[in-house]
Amino acid sequence: MAANLTEVAKYAGVSIATASRAFGEPDRLAPATLERVRRAAVELGYAAPQAAVGTRTIAVIVPDAANPVYATLLKAIQGQAWHGRHRIVLFDADEDLRREREAIELGCRTDGLVLCSPRLPETEVLELVGDTPHVVVNRVLDGALCVVMDAERGPTQAVEHLSALGHSHISYASGPHGSWADEQRADAVERACARFGIRLSRLSHNAASIQGGRAAAAAAVATGATAVIAYNDLVALGLEAGMAELGCVCPDDVSIVGIDDIDLAGAVTPSLTTVRMPIARSGALAVELLLQAMGGSVPTENTVLPSQLIVRGSTAPPPAAARA
């Protein structure tokens, strides 16, 4: 059986994105790297797909185009598609399952789909896309080609950081109902809390927005937790604002951790401790993999990109009374 691109990348000691460029955009690689990838392809018997002829139209479906995460993702997708002068058609589902369903149906009329964090049940998504070439970003669907931002390492580091500061009770502010990423992040936090002997309070689902964080503020205060890990940075910023109105000052009274590391996270006061997600890299890689799929070469393994905790000013040791 012929080798695939994932095996070539592993054998050459490079990322799958770098391996892809060796056959699609060789001028973007250093000569030594290009030679290493091509030598690996020869030794493994990998046959690179023929480059697609002409411009392709790619449908990109996001849950909420106003969310900075998806804005960053879209910019990366557009930037990567521009190299081949491919066209991007955007569908904003607006966190509405009916709109997402219709968007997928319309998107299937294009040459390929990039599905960003789809909310519909797995079986329905796969049934809707059918034979249309597609890549899923930030969710794992059985049988689909997926690019996933790691939801384990970064959240675990966040719990470890809070534990080292002396926190013994943490709450997790959930995101939208049906979000695969929210489920993965919450479960990772729960496992890490069990490992470090920390009490965990999981709050109910809210919108992935500043307003969603504000809505969760009273519940977070009511738990008595001295630290909160939020589904994303927007929820974290909303929590900080809402809790301040209730008399809880960050980080003196409560530490707050976000996830994503959007630009705003480092610009507020106190700056937000957060888990940096490889958002732009995910978008660019999704386009590369989709173009490969259109050319008949489909990697057999999902790609998981690493996350990393970024410590800033919104976390500190708990108040003296809580430590006592």
C-alpha positions as a Markdown table, in Angstrom:
| # | Residue | x | y | z |
|---|---|---|---|---|
| 1 | Met | 0.0 | 0.0 | 0.0 |
| 2 | Ala | 1.4 | 3.4 | -1.0 |
| 3 | Ala | 2.5 | 5.8 | 1.7 |
| 4 | Asn | 0.4 | 8.9 | 2.4 |
| 5 | Leu | 1.5 | 12.5 | 3.1 |
| 6 | Thr | 1.3 | 12.0 | 6.9 |
| 7 | Glu | 3.8 | 9.1 | 6.8 |
| 8 | Val | 6.1 | 11.2 | 4.6 |
| 9 | Ala | 6.0 | 14.1 | 7.0 |
| 10 | Lys | 6.8 | 11.8 | 10.0 |
| 11 | Tyr | 9.6 | 10.0 | 8.1 |
| 12 | Ala | 11.2 | 13.4 | 7.1 |
| 13 | Gly | 10.8 | 14.9 | 10.6 |
| 14 | Val | 8.6 | 17.8 | 9.5 |
| 15 | Ser | 5.0 | 18.9 | 9.9 |
| 16 | Ile | 2.4 | 17.8 | 7.5 |
| 17 | Ala | 2.0 | 21.4 | 6.4 |
| 18 | Thr | 5.7 | 21.5 | 5.4 |
| 19 | Ala | 5.4 | 18.2 | 3.6 |
| 20 | Ser | 2.5 | 19.6 | 1.7 |
| 21 | Arg | 4.4 | 22.7 | 0.6 |
| 22 | Ala | 7.2 | 20.5 | -0.8 |
| 23 | Phe | 4.8 | 19.3 | -3.5 |
| 24 | Gly | 2.5 | 22.3 | -3.8 |
| 25 | Glu | 4.7 | 25.4 | -3.1 |
| 26 | Pro | 8.4 | 24.2 | -3.0 |
| 27 | Asp | 9.7 | 27.7 | -3.3 |
| 28 | Arg | 8.5 | 28.4 | 0.2 |
| 29 | Leu | 10.9 | 25.8 | 1.7 |
| 30 | Ala | 14.6 | 25.9 | 2.5 |
| 31 | Pro | 16.5 | 23.8 | -0.1 |
| 32 | Ala | 17.7 | 21.3 | 2.6 |
| 33 | Thr | 14.1 | 20.8 | 3.9 |
| 34 | Leu | 12.7 | 20.4 | 0.5 |
| 35 | Glu | 15.3 | 17.8 | -0.4 |
| 36 | Arg | 14.6 | 15.9 | 2.9 |
| 37 | Val | 10.9 | 15.7 | 2.2 |
| 38 | Arg | 11.3 | 14.6 | -1.4 |
| 39 | Arg | 13.9 | 12.0 | -0.4 |
| 40 | Ala | 11.4 | 10.6 | 2.1 |
| 41 | Ala | 8.7 | 10.5 | -0.5 |
| 42 | Val | 10.9 | 8.5 | -2.9 |
| 43 | Glu | 12.0 | 6.0 | -0.1 |
| 44 | Leu | 8.4 | 5.5 | 1.0 |
| 45 | Gly | 6.9 | 5.3 | -2.5 |
| 46 | Tyr | 4.7 | 8.3 | -2.1 |
| 47 | Ala | 3.1 | 9.6 | -5.3 |
| 48 | Ala | 2.2 | 13.3 | -5.0 |
| 49 | Pro | -1.2 | 14.2 | -6.4 |
| 50 | Gln | -1.3 | 16.4 | -9.5 |
| 51 | Ala | -1.8 | 20.0 | -8.8 |
| 52 | Ala | -5.3 | 21.2 | -9.2 |
| 53 | Val | -6.0 | 23.1 | -12.4 |
| 54 | Gly | -7.8 | 26.4 | -12.2 |
| 55 | Thr | -9.4 | 28.2 | -9.3 |
| 56 | Arg | -11.4 | 26.4 | -6.7 |
| 57 | Thr | -14.3 | 27.7 | -4.7 |
| 58 | Ile | -14.2 | 26.8 | -1.0 |
| 59 | Ala | -17.1 | 27.3 | 1.4 |
| 60 | Val | -16.2 | 28.1 | 5.0 |
| 61 | Ile | -18.8 | 27.7 | 7.7 |
| 62 | Val | -18.3 | 29.3 | 11.1 |
| 63 | Pro | -20.6 | 29.4 | 14.2 |
| 64 | Asp | -20.2 | 33.1 | 14.8 |
| 65 | Ala | -18.3 | 35.4 | 12.4 |
| 66 | Ala | -18.2 | 38.2 | 15.1 |
| 67 | Asn | -16.0 | 36.0 | 17.4 |
| 68 | Pro | -12.4 | 37.1 | 17.1 |
| 69 | Val | -11.3 | 33.4 | 17.0 |
| 70 | Tyr | -13.2 | 32.8 | 13.8 |
| 71 | Ala | -12.1 | 36.2 | 12.4 |
| 72 | Thr | -8.5 | 35.0 | 12.8 |
| 73 | Leu | -9.3 | 31.6 | 11.4 |
| 74 | Leu | -11.0 | 33.2 | 8.3 |
| 75 | Lys | -8.0 | 35.5 | 7.7 |
| 76 | Ala | -5.7 | 32.5 | 7.8 |
| 77 | Ile | -7.9 | 30.5 | 5.5 |
| 78 | Gln | -8.2 | 33.4 | 3.0 |
| 79 | Gly | -4.4 | 34.0 | 3.1 |
| 80 | Gln | -3.7 | 30.3 | 2.4 |
| 81 | Ala | -6.3 | 30.1 | -0.4 |
| 82 | Trp | -4.9 | 33.3 | -2.0 |
| 83 | His | -1.7 | 31.5 | -3.0 |
| 84 | Gly | -3.7 | 29.5 | -5.5 |
| 85 | Arg | -6.2 | 32.3 | -6.2 |
| 86 | His | -9.0 | 30.2 | -4.8 |
| 87 | Arg | -12.3 | 31.8 | -3.9 |
| 88 | Ile | -13.7 | 31.8 | -0.3 |
| 89 | Val | -17.4 | 31.8 | 0.3 |
| 90 | Leu | -18.3 | 32.5 | 4.0 |
| 91 | Phe | -21.4 | 31.2 | 5.8 |
| 92 | Asp | -22.1 | 32.5 | 9.3 |
| 93 | Ala | -24.4 | 30.0 | 11.2 |
| 94 | Asp | -24.8 | 32.6 | 14.0 |
| 95 | Glu | -25.0 | 29.7 | 16.6 |
| 96 | Asp | -28.2 | 28.5 | 14.9 |
| 97 | Leu | -28.5 | 24.8 | 14.0 |
| 98 | Arg | -31.0 | 25.5 | 11.3 |
| 99 | Arg | -28.7 | 28.0 | 9.7 |
| 100 | Glu | -25.8 | 25.7 | 10.0 |
| 101 | Arg | -27.7 | 22.9 | 8.3 |
| 102 | Glu | -28.7 | 25.2 | 5.4 |
| 103 | Ala | -25.2 | 26.5 | 5.1 |
| 104 | Ile | -23.7 | 23.0 | 4.7 |
| 105 | Glu | -26.3 | 22.2 | 2.1 |
| 106 | Leu | -25.4 | 25.4 | 0.2 |
| 107 | Gly | -21.7 | 24.9 | 0.7 |
| 108 | Cys | -21.9 | 21.4 | -0.9 |
| 109 | Arg | -22.5 | 23.2 | -4.2 |
| 110 | Thr | -18.9 | 24.5 | -4.1 |
| 111 | Asp | -15.7 | 22.5 | -4.7 |
| 112 | Gly | -15.0 | 21.9 | -1.0 |
| 113 | Leu | -15.9 | 22.7 | 2.6 |
| 114 | Val | -14.1 | 23.9 | 5.7 |
| 115 | Leu | -16.4 | 23.3 | 8.6 |
| 116 | Cys | -15.2 | 25.3 | 11.7 |
| 117 | Ser | -16.5 | 23.9 | 15.0 |
| 118 | Pro | -19.8 | 22.6 | 13.6 |
| 119 | Arg | -22.6 | 22.3 | 16.3 |
| 120 | Leu | -24.8 | 19.7 | 14.6 |
| 121 | Pro | -24.7 | 16.1 | 15.6 |
| 122 | Glu | -21.9 | 14.1 | 14.0 |
| 123 | Thr | -24.1 | 11.8 | 12.0 |
| 124 | Glu | -26.1 | 14.7 | 10.5 |
| 125 | Val | -23.0 | 16.6 | 9.5 |
| 126 | Leu | -21.5 | 13.6 | 7.7 |
| 127 | Glu | -24.8 | 12.9 | 6.0 |
| 128 | Leu | -25.1 | 16.5 | 4.8 |
| 129 | Val | -21.6 | 16.8 | 3.4 |
| 130 | Gly | -21.8 | 13.4 | 1.6 |
| 131 | Asp | -19.1 | 13.1 | -1.0 |
| 132 | Thr | -18.1 | 16.8 | -1.0 |
| 133 | Pro | -14.4 | 17.2 | -0.1 |
| 134 | His | -14.3 | 18.7 | 3.4 |
| 135 | Val | -12.0 | 19.4 | 6.4 |
| 136 | Val | -13.3 | 19.9 | 9.9 |
| 137 | Val | -11.5 | 22.4 | 12.2 |
| 138 | Asn | -11.6 | 22.2 | 16.0 |
| 139 | Arg | -13.8 | 19.1 | 16.2 |
| 140 | Val | -13.3 | 15.4 | 15.7 |
| 141 | Leu | -15.8 | 13.7 | 13.4 |
| 142 | Asp | -15.4 | 10.0 | 12.8 |
| 143 | Gly | -14.4 | 9.4 | 9.2 |
| 144 | Ala | -13.7 | 13.1 | 8.5 |
| 145 | Leu | -10.4 | 14.8 | 7.9 |
| 146 | Cys | -9.9 | 17.0 | 11.1 |
| 147 | Val | -7.5 | 19.7 | 12.3 |
| 148 | Val | -7.8 | 19.9 | 16.0 |
| 149 | Met | -6.5 | 22.5 | 18.5 |
| 150 | Asp | -5.3 | 20.5 | 21.5 |
| 151 | Ala | -7.8 | 20.9 | 24.4 |
| 152 | Glu | -5.8 | 18.8 | 26.9 |
| 153 | Arg | -2.3 | 20.3 | 27.5 |
| 154 | Gly | -3.1 | 24.0 | 27.8 |
| 155 | Pro | -6.2 | 23.6 | 30.2 |
| 156 | Thr | -4.2 | 21.1 | 32.2 |
| 157 | Gln | -1.3 | 23.6 | 32.5 |
| 158 | Ala | -3.9 | 26.2 | 33.7 |
| 159 | Val | -5.1 | 24.0 | 36.5 |
| 160 | Glu | -1.5 | 23.2 | 37.5 |
| 161 | His | -0.7 | 26.9 | 37.5 |
| 162 | Leu | -3.6 | 27.7 | 39.8 |
| 163 | Ser | -2.8 | 24.8 | 42.0 |
| 164 | Ala | 0.8 | 26.1 | 42.4 |
| 165 | Leu | -0.6 | 29.4 | 43.4 |
| 166 | Gly | -2.6 | 27.8 | 46.2 |
| 167 | His | -6.1 | 27.6 | 44.8 |
| 168 | Ser | -8.1 | 24.6 | 46.1 |
| 169 | His | -11.5 | 25.4 | 44.5 |
| 170 | Ile | -11.9 | 26.3 | 40.8 |
| 171 | Ser | -15.0 | 26.8 | 38.7 |
| 172 | Tyr | -15.3 | 26.2 | 34.9 |
| 173 | Ala | -17.5 | 28.6 | 33.0 |
| 174 | Ser | -19.0 | 26.6 | 30.1 |
| 175 | Gly | -19.5 | 27.8 | 26.5 |
| 176 | Pro | -22.4 | 27.1 | 24.2 |
| 177 | His | -24.4 | 23.9 | 24.4 |
| 178 | Gly | -23.3 | 21.5 | 21.7 |
| 179 | Ser | -19.8 | 22.8 | 21.4 |
| 180 | Trp | -17.3 | 20.0 | 21.0 |
| 181 | Ala | -14.4 | 22.2 | 22.2 |
| 182 | Asp | -16.3 | 23.2 | 25.3 |
| 183 | Glu | -16.9 | 19.5 | 26.2 |
| 184 | Gln | -13.2 | 18.7 | 25.6 |
| 185 | Arg | -11.9 | 21.7 | 27.6 |
| 186 | Ala | -14.3 | 21.0 | 30.5 |
| 187 | Asp | -13.3 | 17.4 | 30.7 |
| 188 | Ala | -9.6 | 18.2 | 30.6 |
| 189 | Val | -10.1 | 20.7 | 33.5 |
| 190 | Glu | -12.0 | 18.1 | 35.5 |
| 191 | Arg | -9.3 | 15.5 | 35.0 |
| 192 | Ala | -6.6 | 17.9 | 36.0 |
| 193 | Cys | -8.5 | 19.0 | 39.1 |
| 194 | Ala | -8.9 | 15.4 | 40.2 |
| 195 | Arg | -5.2 | 14.9 | 39.7 |
| 196 | Phe | -4.2 | 18.0 | 41.8 |
| 197 | Gly | -6.9 | 17.4 | 44.5 |
| 198 | Ile | -8.8 | 20.6 | 43.6 |
| 199 | Arg | -12.6 | 21.0 | 44.0 |
| 200 | Leu | -14.3 | 21.8 | 40.7 |
| 201 | Ser | -17.6 | 23.6 | 40.1 |
| 202 | Arg | -18.9 | 23.4 | 36.5 |
| 203 | Leu | -21.2 | 26.3 | 35.6 |
| 204 | Ser | -24.1 | 26.0 | 33.1 |
| 205 | His | -23.7 | 26.7 | 29.4 |
| 206 | Asn | -23.6 | 30.3 | 28.2 |
| 207 | Ala | -22.9 | 32.1 | 24.9 |
| 208 | Ala | -19.3 | 32.3 | 23.8 |
| 209 | Ser | -19.2 | 36.0 | 24.3 |
| 210 | Ile | -18.6 | 38.8 | 26.7 |
| 211 | Gln | -22.3 | 38.9 | 27.4 |
| 212 | Gly | -22.2 | 35.1 | 28.1 |
| 213 | Gly | -19.4 | 35.7 | 30.7 |
| 214 | Arg | -21.4 | 38.5 | 32.4 |
| 215 | Ala | -24.4 | 36.1 | 32.6 |
| 216 | Ala | -22.2 | 33.5 | 34.4 |
| 217 | Ala | -20.6 | 36.0 | 36.9 |
| 218 | Ala | -23.2 | 35.7 | 39.7 |
| 219 | Ala | -23.1 | 31.9 | 39.5 |
| 220 | Ala | -19.3 | 31.9 | 39.6 |
| 221 | Val | -19.3 | 34.1 | 42.7 |
| 222 | Ala | -22.0 | 31.9 | 44.3 |
| 223 | Thr | -19.7 | 28.8 | 44.1 |
| 224 | Gly | -17.1 | 30.4 | 46.4 |
| 225 | Ala | -14.3 | 29.4 | 44.0 |
| 226 | Thr | -11.2 | 31.5 | 44.1 |
| 227 | Ala | -10.4 | 30.9 | 40.5 |
| 228 | Val | -12.4 | 30.5 | 37.2 |
| 229 | Ile | -11.3 | 28.9 | 34.0 |
| 230 | Ala | -13.5 | 30.1 | 31.1 |
| 231 | Tyr | -14.4 | 28.4 | 27.9 |
| 232 | Asn | -12.8 | 31.2 | 25.9 |
| 233 | Asp | -11.2 | 34.7 | 26.4 |
| 234 | Leu | -14.5 | 36.6 | 25.6 |
| 235 | Val | -16.3 | 34.7 | 28.4 |
| 236 | Ala | -13.3 | 35.3 | 30.7 |
| 237 | Leu | -13.5 | 39.1 | 30.0 |
| 238 | Gly | -17.2 | 39.1 | 30.6 |
| 239 | Leu | -16.7 | 37.3 | 33.9 |
| 240 | Glu | -14.2 | 39.8 | 35.0 |
| 241 | Ala | -16.5 | 42.7 | 34.3 |
| 242 | Gly | -19.6 | 41.0 | 35.8 |
| 243 | Met | -17.8 | 39.9 | 38.9 |
| 244 | Ala | -16.3 | 43.4 | 39.5 |
| 245 | Glu | -19.8 | 44.7 | 39.5 |
| 246 | Leu | -20.5 | 42.2 | 42.3 |
| 247 | Gly | -17.5 | 43.4 | 44.3 |
| 248 | Cys | -15.0 | 40.7 | 43.3 |
| 249 | Val | -11.8 | 42.2 | 42.0 |
| 250 | Cys | -9.5 | 40.2 | 39.7 |
| 251 | Pro | -6.9 | 38.9 | 40.7 |
| 252 | Asp | -7.1 | 40.0 | 44.4 |
| 253 | Asp | -10.4 | 38.2 | 45.1 |
| 254 | Val | -10.6 | 35.8 | 42.1 |
| 255 | Ser | -8.2 | 34.6 | 39.5 |
| 256 | Ile | -9.5 | 34.2 | 35.9 |
| 257 | Val | -8.0 | 32.2 | 33.0 |
| 258 | Gly | -9.3 | 32.3 | 29.4 |
| 259 | Ile | -8.7 | 30.1 | 26.4 |
| 260 | Asp | -7.6 | 31.2 | 22.9 |
| 261 | Asp | -5.3 | 34.2 | 23.5 |
| 262 | Ile | -7.1 | 36.7 | 21.3 |
| 263 | Asp | -5.3 | 40.1 | 20.8 |
| 264 | Leu | -7.6 | 41.7 | 23.4 |
| 265 | Ala | -6.3 | 39.3 | 26.1 |
| 266 | Gly | -3.0 | 41.1 | 26.4 |
| 267 | Ala | -4.4 | 44.6 | 26.1 |
| 268 | Val | -6.8 | 44.7 | 29.0 |
| 269 | Thr | -5.9 | 45.5 | 32.7 |
| 270 | Pro | -5.1 | 43.2 | 34.3 |
| 271 | Ser | -3.9 | 41.3 | 31.2 |
| 272 | Leu | -5.5 | 37.9 | 30.9 |
| 273 | Thr | -3.8 | 34.7 | 31.7 |
| 274 | Thr | -4.9 | 32.4 | 28.9 |
| 275 | Val | -4.3 | 29.2 | 26.9 |
| 276 | Arg | -2.8 | 30.1 | 23.5 |
| 277 | Met | -4.5 | 28.1 | 20.7 |
| 278 | Pro | -2.9 | 27.7 | 17.2 |
| 279 | Ile | -5.9 | 29.4 | 15.5 |
| 280 | Ala | -4.2 | 30.8 | 12.4 |
| 281 | Arg | -2.1 | 27.7 | 11.9 |
| 282 | Ser | -5.3 | 25.6 | 12.0 |
| 283 | Gly | -6.9 | 27.7 | 9.2 |
| 284 | Ala | -4.0 | 27.6 | 6.9 |
| 285 | Leu | -3.5 | 23.8 | 7.3 |
| 286 | Ala | -7.2 | 23.2 | 6.8 |
| 287 | Val | -6.9 | 24.7 | 3.3 |
| 288 | Glu | -3.8 | 22.8 | 2.4 |
| 289 | Leu | -5.4 | 19.5 | 3.5 |
| 290 | Leu | -8.7 | 20.3 | 1.6 |
| 291 | Leu | -6.8 | 21.0 | -1.6 |
| 292 | Gln | -5.0 | 17.7 | -1.2 |
| 293 | Ala | -8.3 | 15.9 | -0.7 |
| 294 | Met | -9.6 | 17.6 | -3.9 |
| 295 | Gly | -6.5 | 16.2 | -5.6 |
| 296 | Gly | -7.3 | 12.7 | -4.4 |
| 297 | Ser | -4.7 | 12.4 | -1.6 |
| 298 | Val | -6.4 | 12.2 | 1.8 |
| 299 | Pro | -4.2 | 11.8 | 5.0 |
| 300 | Thr | -5.5 | 9.0 | 7.2 |
| 301 | Glu | -4.8 | 10.7 | 10.6 |
| 302 | Asn | -6.2 | 13.8 | 12.2 |
| 303 | Thr | -3.8 | 16.6 | 12.9 |
| 304 | Val | -3.6 | 17.9 | 16.5 |
| 305 | Leu | -1.9 | 21.2 | 17.0 |
| 306 | Pro | -0.4 | 22.1 | 20.4 |
| 307 | Ser | -1.8 | 24.6 | 23.0 |
| 308 | Gln | 0.2 | 26.5 | 25.6 |
| 309 | Leu | -0.6 | 28.4 | 28.8 |
| 310 | Ile | 0.4 | 32.1 | 28.8 |
| 311 | Val | 0.6 | 33.5 | 32.3 |
| 312 | Arg | -0.3 | 37.2 | 32.7 |
| 313 | Gly | -1.8 | 39.4 | 35.4 |
| 314 | Ser | -5.2 | 37.9 | 36.0 |
| 315 | Thr | -4.0 | 35.1 | 38.2 |
| 316 | Ala | -2.5 | 35.4 | 41.7 |
| 317 | Pro | -2.6 | 33.5 | 45.0 |
| 318 | Pro | -6.0 | 33.2 | 46.5 |
| 319 | Pro | -7.1 | 35.6 | 49.3 |
| 320 | Ala | -5.6 | 34.9 | 52.8 |
| 321 | Ala | -8.9 | 33.8 | 54.1 |
| 322 | Ala | -9.3 | 31.2 | 51.4 |
| 323 | Arg | -5.8 | 29.9 | 52.0 |
| 324 | Ala | -6.6 | 29.6 | 55.7 |
